[in-house]
């Protein structure tokens, strides 16, 4: 009896997979528009910060490099 239940369960799973592929494919493909939005927003934030604080960050970097002493 267990063998019959196992075969039936496998058959149902295979049928469900076939139907899912036929209807719309697998549901774990990800959210591409969301990732695109996150990437664009991140690029915008970096650009805005660079535009506002670019000279100060450049001076900070120059000061840090000039303070490094070699052997």
C-alpha positions as CSV (number, residue, x, y, z in Angstrom):
1,X,0.0,0.0,0.0
2,X,2.9,2.4,0.8
3,X,4.3,1.9,-2.7
4,X,1.0,2.9,-4.3
5,X,0.8,6.0,-2.2
6,X,4.4,6.9,-3.1
7,X,3.8,6.4,-6.8
8,X,0.6,8.5,-6.6
9,X,2.3,11.3,-4.7
10,X,5.1,11.4,-7.3
11,X,2.6,11.4,-10.1
12,X,0.7,14.3,-8.5
13,X,4.0,16.3,-8.1
14,X,5.0,15.7,-11.7
15,X,1.6,16.8,-12.9
16,X,1.7,19.9,-10.7
17,X,5.2,20.8,-12.1
18,X,4.0,20.3,-15.7
19,X,1.0,22.5,-15.1
20,X,3.1,25.2,-13.5
21,X,5.5,25.2,-16.4
22,X,2.7,25.4,-18.9
23,X,0.8,28.2,-17.1
24,X,3.6,30.5,-16.2
25,X,6.8,28.8,-15.4
26,X,8.4,28.4,-12.1
27,X,7.5,31.0,-9.5
28,X,11.0,31.4,-8.0
29,X,12.4,33.5,-10.9
30,X,12.8,36.6,-8.7
31,X,11.6,40.2,-8.9
32,X,13.5,41.8,-11.7
33,X,11.7,45.2,-11.6
34,X,12.4,45.4,-7.9
35,X,16.1,44.8,-8.4
36,X,16.3,47.3,-11.2
37,X,14.6,49.9,-9.0
38,X,17.0,49.3,-6.1
39,X,20.0,49.6,-8.5
40,X,18.8,52.8,-10.0
41,X,18.0,54.3,-6.5
42,X,21.4,53.3,-5.2
43,X,23.1,54.9,-8.2
44,X,21.1,58.1,-7.6
45,X,22.0,58.2,-4.0
46,X,25.7,57.8,-4.7
47,X,25.5,60.5,-7.4
48,X,23.8,62.9,-5.1
49,X,26.2,62.3,-2.2
50,X,29.2,62.6,-4.6
51,X,27.8,65.9,-5.9
52,X,27.2,67.3,-2.4
53,X,30.2,66.0,-0.6
54,X,32.7,65.4,-3.4
55,X,35.2,68.2,-2.5
56,X,35.1,67.4,1.3
57,X,35.6,63.6,0.6
58,X,38.5,64.5,-1.7
59,X,40.1,66.6,0.9
60,X,39.6,63.9,3.5
61,X,41.3,61.4,1.3
62,X,44.2,63.7,0.6
63,X,44.7,64.4,4.3
64,X,44.6,60.7,5.1
65,X,47.2,59.8,2.4
66,X,49.5,62.7,3.4
67,X,49.4,61.4,7.0
68,X,50.6,58.0,6.0
69,X,54.3,57.6,6.8
70,X,56.4,55.0,5.1
71,X,59.2,52.9,6.6
